[in-house]
Amino acid sequence: MNQMDRRCFLRLSGMLGVGLAVGGLVPAGAEAVKFDRRRFKVSETRLTMGTFVSMTLIHDSRDRAEKAMGRAFEEIERLTRLFNRFDETTALGLLNREGLLRDVPPEVEEVVREGLRYHRISGGRFDISVKPVVDLFRERFAGGGTPPDPAEMNRALALVGSDKIRVENGRIRFLKPGMGITLDGIAKGYIVDRASQVLAERGIDNHLINAGGDIRTRGARADGKPWAVAVQDPEKRAHYPAVVHMSNGAVATSGDYEVYFDREKMFHHIVNPKTGLSPHHSSSVTVLAPTAMRADALSTSVFVMPPRRGAAFVDRLPICECLILTHRGNRIRSAGWARKTT
């Protein structure tokens, strides 16, 4: 069984800063290559956030790029610890245990508020309060167990509902005992955005970050062209459904085949908060958006919706596009997807 917190679907590598970023390829370790007389391509991959995180930076100073990258990885580690719900000593762990968190760290408050906003935007399809259902899956399927029975599911669903979360006066509280939240569907994107911000603040205007499929780009590749990201085929055949060309923006994919609880793959990490079941309309949803956090939350939201309804939902959002691959082999695109891809 795959790790609980891995949502690896897209994989991406800088490929010396000039080629196609292809799914499945991850640079080994760190490297610095002089691309031309004045620019270096500096890249490194580390295992963090439960997945591989790769950075590719283009800059005229190798030393400056390496130092900025080090600070960006430090920020990723700091925020990963902060959002760790499996550690009861973290703010998130304390909130889930006690149902109340005082003196909320600003990063946690920001992400929780955004989670509640996407709950409203998506009509309830995105819900950070599905932790009781996810925990039920983990408990029931540990060691090859059986699916939850209806009574167990109903008890878990009674604790789900972002409308029962309050964020006010520096506190977060649950209105119902036993509730809990998971930020897995939004925090990774937030962390990637923060790492990108660290690089930009240090003058690294051209870079790409890939955190297990949550991808953020700024500027351009070493040849001056937009970054190219290949969307991987869910069946892992030798072709790519699309190649995204982007300078400043983000892409994230939610898929049902990488992280699952049962051998039949009927119960996976994406949960419909209204039914407690994992949706099976789509095999993957890829979203393009201005930020990784937005792309992350929207890809999960759309995955829960019927495909055509999901594409119509994205069409109503500014500066966002999506590609939905269904289990029947259909490709459903938002209105402007074709302008962004080849």
Steps between C-alpha positions, in 0.01 A plus 500: 500500500630844412577764762201685639631851427641443151304640207768437243358512151700752298876470519721769367867571436682805368692292244792750494252784483429462128300183434160362573416429862382141476292301746699243695841664472659634816856643506737307725643716777635849432676639198611831355558529127628807318245549226680777314762765571298672767227266628488189714232239533497389865278208600446275797254233614427415862258264670263712709124543550474123443608534138784619275536877478703628205616854432658636183642853511646712220732782611828670415646425845537137600576590862198729530271236347626226729454715811147599396414137433625403844273761660204381292550141616527625860164672459347179363629304801373761745152509352483123460560462873238766573229326296577147616169360627659172611706676771281597795752765611442714188233767479295282268545196720391695807194638321390154393551362850338780698256649250634845584820681411598831656777728373474347155820528292429741212585239237251252646230766523557604139476146363195412711324819389581418139372146552170640624487740203546218250229307682264786421625549142466131417155459649637277775701262278826613659487437873795500739286330768497154335768374740255272693416319174864474393593369845219244473644379169846467649368311802276262307748415226805463724636153441261426215172562679150550361311817402314697768143395560218757457473572873871574528486724195201692632676563831805635316290714264322656797835659589561641151407856407713810457198705605573371852848661510551849639807719448480816708701713742820304443332168577370202306230287656275212401132522584468124540716269717694241304550711190839526332655659195753395240671762286650246260299638207621858536805533727747347253410763243536772763844372595612495136380860456692607809818332374459680167455827687825439690685455170343809343585714802865400451504604138447156344244607241526186285420178682282193514394304809336158489374343824360163403277651233429844648699719263583872512688690232635853461680658209643279231733212422865562420417539129247773579197286415215422742535196720346185352315249716379166365179363649550130563260241365319328793554168323873582482526427132772660289317820416380813674144635479626859493804722542446821693709808417519749784712785634338630819244258635429162647363159410372221725343162429271284710487133403335191643766239428806607700370517858240246604403294803367175356638263239200554274573878505139584579599710802764762431623823655236724340168486684158633407407680824129446438515120462830404662588299190780551251378638166562292188387723214855601408843344501677836524432872512771752411446867583698803389476801731698806610616329822576145605263525795214595270586226249528247785161581653322525166634170364357324806171690472454415132591135558199466730265645235364327190750583223294738287370679805858534621615653171208745508592592858857583393369704206337733751828565681750767387839394360441126555482208258463126537540165323290209625581143397213259561510126557323458168789662318334837441686829524293789627658844487411843626436762235851647496707185559608464137661846501736392779608162367619295204 
